[in-house]
Amino acid sequence: MSAPAASRRDRLREMLADLRLPGALEAVDGALADVDGGAATAGEAIERLLGAQIALRNDRRLETAMRASRLPAVKTLAQFDFAFQPDVKRERIESLHELGFLGRRENVVLLGPPSLGS
């Protein structure tokens, strides 16, 4: 007796696993369900799979870079303690965070405290 033929879904999952595309592998069931339900075209499903893989790769790259930086703690701007650093002006940092200087084509120069030896 021969083994039953694998479904297209199973073959796609095997191919994505062989290609080592875990992001796409995680998204394949949802993408195929959308195609089967008529909510997405084949092209949109492929775009979704590739997008999931790219997002996973970028997340891993960021995690690796953060580990390699050896920063003592990773915090968001919302978690920054402006009271602990009173010389840091919240408004100025938030303005930089909005990246308005890019649209105005301005340069930003960040300077540290003045040197005591100079």
Contact map, one row per residue, 1 for C-alpha under 8 A:
1110000000000000000000000000000000000000000000000000000000000000000000000000000000000000000000000000000000000000000000
1111000000000000000000000000000000000000000000000000000000000000000000000000000000000000000000000000000000000000000000
1111100000000000000000000000000000000000000000000000000000000000000000000000000000000000000000000000000000000000000000
0111110000000000000000000000000000000000000000000000000000000000000000000000000000000000000000000000000000000000000000
0011111000000000000000000000000000000000000000000000000000000000000000000000000000000000000000000000000000000000000000
0001111101100000000000000000000000000000000000000000000000000000000000000000000000000000000000000000000000000000000000
0000111111100000000000000000000000000000000000000000000000000000000000000000000000000000000000000000000000000000000000
0000011111110000000000000000000000000000000000000000000000000000000000000000000000000000000000000000000000000000000000
0000001111111000000000000000100100000000000000000000000000000000000000000000000000000000000000000000000000000000000000
0000011111111100000000000000000000000000000000000000000000000000000000000000000000000000000000000000000000000000000000
0000011111111110000000000000000000000000000000000000000000000000000000000000000000000000000000000000000000000000000000
0000000111111111000000000000000000000000000000000000000000000000000000000000000000000000000000000000000000000000000000
0000000011111111100000001001000000000000000000000000000000000000000000000000000000000000000000000000000000000000000000
0000000001111111110000000000000000000000000000000000000000000000000000000000000000000000000000000000000000000000000000
0000000000111111111000000000000000000000000000000000000000000000000000000000000000000000000000000000000000000000000000
0000000000011111111111011000000000000000000000000000000000000000000000000000000000000000000000000000000000000000000000
0000000000001111111111001000000000000000000000000000000000000000000000000000000000000000000000000000000000000000000000
0000000000000111111110000000000000000000000000000000000000000000000000000000000000000000000000000000000000000000000000
0000000000000011111110000000000000000000000000000000000000000000000000000000000000000000000000000000000000000000000000
0000000000000001111111000000000000000000000000000000000000000000000000000000000000000000000000000000000000000000000000
0000000000000001111111111000000000000000000000000000100000000000000000000000000000000000000000000000000000000000000000
0000000000000001100111111100000000000000000000000000100000000000000000000000000000000000000000000000000000000000000000
0000000000000000000011111110000000000000000000001001111110000000000000000000000000000000000000000000000000000000000000
0000000000000001000011111111000000000000000000001111100000000000000000000000000000000000000000000000000000000000000000
0000000000001001100011111111100000000000000000001000000000000000000000000000000000000000000000000000000000000000000000
0000000000000000000001111111100000000000000000000000000000000000000000000000000000000000000000000000000000000000000000
0000000000000000000000111111111000000000000000011001000000000000000000000000000000000000000000000000000000000000000000
0000000000001000000000011111111100000000000000001000000000000000000000000000000000000000000000000000000000000000000000
0000000010000000000000001111111110000000000000000000000000000000000000000000000000000000000000000000000000000000000000
0000000000000000000000000011111111000000000000000000000000000000000000000000000000000000000000000000000000000000000000
0000000000000000000000000011111111100001000011011000000000000000000000000000000000000000000000000000000000000000000000
0000000010000000000000000001111111110000000010000000000000000000000000000000000000000000000000000000000000000000000000
0000000000000000000000000000111111111000000000000000000000000000000000000000000000000000000000000000000000000000000000
0000000000000000000000000000011111111111000010000000000000000000000000000000000000000000000000000000000000000000000000
0000000000000000000000000000001111111111110010000000000000000000000000000000000000000000000000000000000000000000000000
0000000000000000000000000000000111111110000000000000000000000000000000000000000000000000000000000000000000000000000000
0000000000000000000000000000000011111111000000000000000000000000000000000000000000000000000000000000000000000000000000
0000000000000000000000000000000001111111100000000000000000000000000000000000000000000000000000000000000000000000000000
0000000000000000000000000000000001111111100000000000000000000000000000000000000000000000000000000000000000000000000000
0000000000000000000000000000001001101111111110000000000000000000000000000000000000000000000000000000000000000000000000
0000000000000000000000000000000000100111111110000000000000000000000000000000000000000000000000000000000000000000000000
0000000000000000000000000000000000100001111111000000000000000000000000000000000000000000000000000000000000000000000000
0000000000000000000000000000000000000001111111100000000000000000000000000000000000000000000000000000000000000000000000
0000000000000000000000000000000000000001111111110000000000000000000000000000000000000000000000000000000000000000000000
0000000000000000000000000000001101100001111111111000000000000000000000000000000000000000000000000000000000000000000000
0000000000000000000000000000001000000000011111111100000000000000000000000000000000000000000000000000000000000000000000
0000000000000000000000000000000000000000001111111110000000000000000000000000000000000000000000000000000000000000000000
0000000000000000000000000010001000000000000111111111000000000000000000000000000000000000000000000000000000000000000000
0000000000000000000000111011001000000000000011111111100000000000000000000000000000000000000000000000000000000000000000
0000000000000000000000010000000000000000000001111111110000000000000000000000000000000000000000000000000000000000000000
0000000000000000000000010000000000000000000000111111111000000000000000000000000000000000000000000000000000000000000000
0000000000000000000000110010000000000000000000011111111100000000000000000000000000000000000000000000000000000000000000
0000000000000000000011110000000000000000000000001111111110000000000000000000000000000000000000000000000000000000000000
0000000000000000000000100000000000000000000000000111111111000000000000000000000000000000000000000000000000000000000000
0000000000000000000000100000000000000000000000000011111111100000000000000000000000000000000000000000000000000000000000
0000000000000000000000100000000000000000000000000001111111110000000000000000000000000000000000000000000000000000000000
0000000000000000000000100000000000000000000000000000111111111000000000000000000000000000000000000000000000000000000000
0000000000000000000000000000000000000000000000000000011111111100000000000000000000000000000000000000000000000000000000
0000000000000000000000000000000000000000000000000000001111111110000000000000000000000000000000000000000000000000000000
0000000000000000000000000000000000000000000000000000000111111111000000000000000000000000000000000000000000000000000000
0000000000000000000000000000000000000000000000000000000011111111100000000000000000000000000000000000000000000000000000
0000000000000000000000000000000000000000000000000000000001111111110000000000000000000000000000000000000000000000000000
0000000000000000000000000000000000000000000000000000000000111111111000000000000000000000000000000000000000000000000000
0000000000000000000000000000000000000000000000000000000000011111111100000000000000000000000000000000000000000000000000
0000000000000000000000000000000000000000000000000000000000001111111110000000000000000000000000000000000000000000000000
0000000000000000000000000000000000000000000000000000000000000111111111100100000000000000000000000000000000000000000000
0000000000000000000000000000000000000000000000000000000000000011111111100000000000000000000000000000000000000000000000
0000000000000000000000000000000000000000000000000000000000000001111111000000000000000000000000000000000000000000000000
0000000000000000000000000000000000000000000000000000000000000000111111100000000000000000000000000000000000000000000000
0000000000000000000000000000000000000000000000000000000000000000011111110000000000000000000000000000000000000000000000
0000000000000000000000000000000000000000000000000000000000000000011011111100000000000000000000000000000000000000000000
0000000000000000000000000000000000000000000000000000000000000000000001111100000000000000000000000000000000000000000000
0000000000000000000000000000000000000000000000000000000000000000000000111110000000000000000000000000000000000000000000
0000000000000000000000000000000000000000000000000000000000000000010000111111000000000000000000000000000000000000000000
0000000000000000000000000000000000000000000000000000000000000000000000001111111100000000000000000000000000000000000000
0000000000000000000000000000000000000000000000000000000000000000000000000111111100000000000000000000000000000000000000
0000000000000000000000000000000000000000000000000000000000000000000000000011111100000000000000000000000000000000000000
0000000000000000000000000000000000000000000000000000000000000000000000000011111100000000000000000000000000000000000000
0000000000000000000000000000000000000000000000000000000000000000000000000011111110000000000000000000000000000000000000
0000000000000000000000000000000000000000000000000000000000000000000000000011111111000000000000000000000000000000000000
0000000000000000000000000000000000000000000000000000000000000000000000000000001111111000000000000000000000000000000000
0000000000000000000000000000000000000000000000000000000000000000000000000000000111111101110000000000000000000000000000
0000000000000000000000000000000000000000000000000000000000000000000000000000000011111100000000000000000000000000000000
0000000000000000000000000000000000000000000000000000000000000000000000000000000011111100000000000000000000000000000000
0000000000000000000000000000000000000000000000000000000000000000000000000000000011111111000000000000000000000000000000
0000000000000000000000000000000000000000000000000000000000000000000000000000000001111111100000000000000000000000000000
0000000000000000000000000000000000000000000000000000000000000000000000000000000000001111100000000000000000000000000000
0000000000000000000000000000000000000000000000000000000000000000000000000000000001001111110010000000000000000000000000
0000000000000000000000000000000000000000000000000000000000000000000000000000000001000111111110000000000000000000000000
0000000000000000000000000000000000000000000000000000000000000000000000000000000001000001111111000000000000000000000000
0000000000000000000000000000000000000000000000000000000000000000000000000000000000000000111111100000000000000000000000
0000000000000000000000000000000000000000000000000000000000000000000000000000000000000000111111110000000000000000000000
0000000000000000000000000000000000000000000000000000000000000000000000000000000000000001111111111000000000000000000000
0000000000000000000000000000000000000000000000000000000000000000000000000000000000000000011111111100000000000000000000
0000000000000000000000000000000000000000000000000000000000000000000000000000000000000000001111111111000000000000000000
0000000000000000000000000000000000000000000000000000000000000000000000000000000000000000000111111111100000000000000000
0000000000000000000000000000000000000000000000000000000000000000000000000000000000000000000011111110000000000000000000
0000000000000000000000000000000000000000000000000000000000000000000000000000000000000000000001111111000000000000000000
0000000000000000000000000000000000000000000000000000000000000000000000000000000000000000000000111111111000000000000000
0000000000000000000000000000000000000000000000000000000000000000000000000000000000000000000000110111111100000000000000
0000000000000000000000000000000000000000000000000000000000000000000000000000000000000000000000010011111111110000000000
0000000000000000000000000000000000000000000000000000000000000000000000000000000000000000000000000011111111100000000000
0000000000000000000000000000000000000000000000000000000000000000000000000000000000000000000000000011111111000000000000
0000000000000000000000000000000000000000000000000000000000000000000000000000000000000000000000000001111111000000000000
0000000000000000000000000000000000000000000000000000000000000000000000000000000000000000000000000000111111100000000000
0000000000000000000000000000000000000000000000000000000000000000000000000000000000000000000000000000111111110000000000
0000000000000000000000000000000000000000000000000000000000000000000000000000000000000000000000000000110011111000000000
0000000000000000000000000000000000000000000000000000000000000000000000000000000000000000000000000000100001111100000000
0000000000000000000000000000000000000000000000000000000000000000000000000000000000000000000000000000000000111110000000
0000000000000000000000000000000000000000000000000000000000000000000000000000000000000000000000000000000000011111000000
0000000000000000000000000000000000000000000000000000000000000000000000000000000000000000000000000000000000001111100000
0000000000000000000000000000000000000000000000000000000000000000000000000000000000000000000000000000000000000111110000
0000000000000000000000000000000000000000000000000000000000000000000000000000000000000000000000000000000000000011111000
0000000000000000000000000000000000000000000000000000000000000000000000000000000000000000000000000000000000000001111100
0000000000000000000000000000000000000000000000000000000000000000000000000000000000000000000000000000000000000000111111
0000000000000000000000000000000000000000000000000000000000000000000000000000000000000000000000000000000000000000011111
0000000000000000000000000000000000000000000000000000000000000000000000000000000000000000000000000000000000000000001111
0000000000000000000000000000000000000000000000000000000000000000000000000000000000000000000000000000000000000000001111
